[in-house]
Amino acid sequence: MQPIHIQNAWQENLDHISLELPKNRLTVVTGVSGSGKSTLLVKVLFQECQRKYLEALSMQGIAKPDVERISGASPAVLIPQTAPNRNPRSTVGTVTDVYTDLRMLFEKLGRRRCPFCGALVCAADSPEITEHRGEEFLVWMDCPACGRRMRKYTRTDFSFNTREGACPLCRGVGRTMTVRRAAAVEESRSLEQGAVAFWPGKYREYQTDLYAAACRWFGLPAPTKLPVAGYSPQQKMLLYEGAEAFANAYGGTVPTSASQGRFEGIEPMLRRRLAAREGNVRGLESYFSMERCPACNGERLNAESRQVTVLETRLPELAALPLERLLDWVSRLETALPPLHAGRLPGSILPICAPS
């Protein structure tokens, strides 16, 4: 196999370096700090790999590095030595951008049912139509079977990091977080005695007064120095679920101010804090139990995006494969794609999109 040739690289501190790197081998580049290892591999080789890859897709945006010529290079994956993103939605696929490539495949080749006639439709069989509405761009396609216009799924629809693609219940995390009441509240204590551990000091006094005001608003006795275990079911519901949920369950209006008793509730308060951390449970893990999302079964995408297939395989199934099996699938896809010809292919653009 042809090796990678780097000819005359002068990026940053590189002094017109030329070298040859073997392919399909594990190559280790060593040297003292500041010798140019990262510059050579990341800012020269990887950047040129990405630039040529995007140009092959008729996309631009990456400048050519300071190098005379690089040959034998292929699309590359960069796994940086810096700490990975701690967003709970991040995976090996998103960190390495492999998942981005898969989303692109499903945008261009995905098969799904027409919402009007039920026919299997491949995205490649119908030209996309872009419509500009205000600040939004909407993409449409026509069903080849019934001619009706439907929204075309773009790569955004296949991302669990977007509103369009994520499961609405777990918001793309794949897990739901349930508040563990026994961990959040020590019911053998009263609120004044510190039953709620994450209400420290003066904040405990404020929340206790707010809860008492909410009790009065809804006509409940305001418990004073009473262990939570002795609360009535209504008092417990108000404590754990808050004034808004209580009003919805028992009727009445929601208090609109602190003096009236606009009490948030233990569970909404913890969920809000979790949401502010974008799902990072560090420091809150003892208050939550984690379960597989019942809506998407842990697959993260919404129902529509989960059903789209390429080579009769759904995107969540691909994302769960070991790398060896994913490579086998990619090889099968490459075999299924026709060679490129000048002009358009007749009929179905791709054999994999032909009706079963």
N, C-alpha and C positions, 0 to 999 in steps of 0.2 A: 504494500500500500504506500502511496506517495506520502512522504513526510511533509511536515510543515516547514516552509522556508521563510525566514524573516530576513529581509535584506535592507541593511543600512537604516537602522532606527535611531533617531536622534531626539526622541521625546524627552523633555525635561533634562534629567542628568545623564541620559544615555549618550555615549560618545560614539555614534555611528556603529551600532552593534549589528552584526549579522550572525545568524546561527540556524541550525536545523534541529527540529524536534520530531521524534518518532511518533506515529499515531498508533492507537491501540496498545499503548504502553503507559505504565505509571511513571511519570517523570517528575523528579524532585529538583527544584531550583533552590540553591542555597547561596549564601553570601552574607557579608557583614551588613549591619543596618545602614541604610542610605546608599547601598550599591546599585539600586535600580531594579530589584526583583519585581516588586509590585508594579512599577511603571511599565516594565517590559511585558508582564503577563496580563495585567488588567487594562492599563491605559493604551497599550499598543495592540496586543494580540486579541484580547477579548473585545475591545472596542471595534476593531476591524472586522471581527467575526459578526458582531451585531449589525454593523453598518452594511455589510454585504448581504446579510440575511434580510434586512428591511428593504434594501434596494431591490432584491429579488421579488418582494411583495409590492413593488411600486410605491414604497413608503420612504420618506427621508426624515432627517432630523438629527443624525449623528455625524459629527465632523470626522473627516479622515485624520487619523493620528499622524504624527511626524515620523513617517517611515516611507522608504522608497517603494517597497513592494512586499506583499505577503502572499504566498501561494500554498495551496494544499489545505487551507483552513476550512472548517465546517461551522455551521451554527453551534454556538457554545452555551454552556450553562456556567454561571459564576456563583459559587458559594463563598461569600466573603468571610474573613476571619473575625469580623466585628460581631458583637452580640446579636442574635437573631431578634426579629420583631416579636414582642411578647403579646401581641394581639391574639386572643384565643381563637380567632378565625384563621390564623396563619397555619399553613401546612408546609411540608417539604415541597409540594407542587407549587404553592404560591410564592414561596421564598426563592425558588430556582426559576420561576416563570414557566415551568413545564405546563402547569395548569392553564396559563394564559394561552399557550399554543393549542391545547385541547379545546378551550373555549372557541378559538378561532375556527377549528375544524367543525365544531358543531354548528357554528353560525353559518358556514358555507355549505356543509354537506348533511346537516341534520334532517331526519325524517320525522314527521308528526302527522296527526290526523287533522284534516280540514275541519274547522268547527261548524261548517255549514252542511257539507255532504258526507263527511266521515272518510273520505278517500285519504290514502297515505300520500303525503306530499313531501317532496325533497326540496330543500331550499335552493339547490343548484338548478332546479328545473324551471324556475320562474325569476325573471329579472326583478331586482328590487326597485321600489319607487319611493323616493324620499320626499317628504312633505314638511315644509317649514311653517310651524304654528307659533307665532310669537318668538320666544326664546328656545322653543323646543323643536327638535328634529324627529319626526316620526317616519319609520321605515315600514313599507307595506310590500306585499307580494300578492299576485293573483293565483288562485287555485287552478292548476292545469285541468282539473276534472270538471269543476262546475263554473269556473270563471269568476267566482266571488272574491272580493278583495279582503285580505286578512292581514293582521299585523305580523310582520316578519320578526322572528327572534334574532336579536343581535348578541354579540358576545357579552353584553351587559346582563342579558337574561340568564346567562349561564354562570354568573358570578354570585357566590354567596356573601360577597362583601357589598352588594348593592341592594337597594330597595326593590328593584325590578326582579332580581333573581333569587333573593333570599327567602327561605321559608318564613312566612309571617309570624309563626308562633315562636320559634327559637331565634329568629332574626339571623339565621345563617350560622349559628354556633353548633347546631346539631344536638344540643343538650338543653334541657330545661332545668331551671334552678328553683327548687321548692324551699321555702323558709322552714327551718326546723324550729318549731315553737319552743320545744323543751330547751334548746340551746340559746334561743334569743331571750327568753324570760324565765327567771328562776321563780316559779310560782309560790314557793314556800315563803317568799318575802313580799313585802308591800312595795309599792312604787317608791315611797319615801325612803325605804331601806335599801334601795338599789336593785330591785328585781330585774330591771333592764340594764345590763352591763354596759351597753354602748351609749347610755345617757349619763355622762360624767358630770359631777359637780353642779354648777349653776344650770347647766342644760337640763339636768334631771329635774330640777325644781320647775323650770319653765314648762317642760313637757308634762309633768304631773299636774300643774295648774291648768294647762291646756286641755288635758284629758278630763279633769273635773268640770271644766266649763262645758265640754261637749256632753258630758253626762247630764248636766242641768238643762242644756238645750233640748235634749231628747226626752226629758222627764224621767231620767234614771237617777237613783241615789248616787251621789258622788262618794265612792269609798275612800275613807281616810285611814291610813295606817293598817289597812286590811290586806292580808296576804292575797295575792292574785288567785290562788287556789279557791278562795272563798267568794269570788265574783260570781254573779249570775251569768247565764249564757249570753244575755244581751250585753252586759258589761264587758264580758270577754270578747265578744265580737267587735264591739266598738274599740277596745284596746288593740286587738290584733289587726283588724281590717280597716279601721278609720271611719271618720264621720260620713264620707261620701258613700261607702259601701253600706253603712248602717242605714242611711236615708233611703237608698235604693231597695234595701231588704224590708224595712219596716214602714216606709212612707215618711213623709215630712220633707222639709227643705234642708239643704246643706248649709251649715253656717258659713258665712263669708268672711269672717274676721277672727283673729285670735281671741278677742274678748268674747265673741259668741261661742267659740269652741271649735274652730276649724282644725280639728286634730287629724293628722295624716294617717296614723296607725303604724304599728310595728312592721307589718309585712310590706306595705307600700314604701315605707321609709328605707328598709333594707334593699328592696328591689331598685329604688331610685339610686341609692349609693352604688349598687352593682352596675347599673346602666351608665353612671357617670364614669366608671372605670372601664367601660366598653367590654364588660364581661370578665375582667380580671378579678378573680375572687380572693387574691392575696390580702390577708387581714380580715376577710369576711368569710373564709371557707367554713368556719365552725358553725355559721348560722344557716348554711344551705346544704341541701342534699341534691346531688346531681343525677339526673336520669336522662336516658335517651329520649329525644323529642318524639312524642307520639304522633305528631302530624307528618313529619318527613322521615321518621324511623332513623334519624341520625344522618340522613343524606344531605341536609343543609339547604337544598334548593327547593323552590316552590313546586307545586304539583305539576304545572304545565312543563316547566323546564326539565323536571326529572324524567318525563316520558319520552323526550326526544332521543332518537337513536342514530348511530352511525355504525354500519356493519352489524346491525341488530344488537348493539351494545349501548347502554345508557351512560351518560357522563359520570354519575356517582359510582357506577360499577368500575369504570376505568380508573377513577381516582383512588379506589380501594385496592387496586392490583399491585402486587410486587413489581419492581422495575423490570424483572426478566419477562414476566407475562405481559406487561405493558409494551415492551419492545416487540414481542411476538405479534401483538395486535397491530402495532404500527407497521410492521413488516407485511401483514396481511392487507392492511389498507393500501400500502404502496403498490402491492401486486394488483389490487382491485382497480386502482386508478389507471386510466388509459394514458398512453404516451401523448405528449403535447403535439398538436398539429397546427399548421398555419390556418387560421380561421376557426370557426366554431364546429363542434362535433354535431352531427345530425341527431335529432331526437333527444333522448335523455342525455344530459351532458356527461353524466358519470354512470358507469355500470352499477355502482353500488346504490344509485338512486332509482334504478329501474324497478317497476312494481314486482312484488314477489309472485 
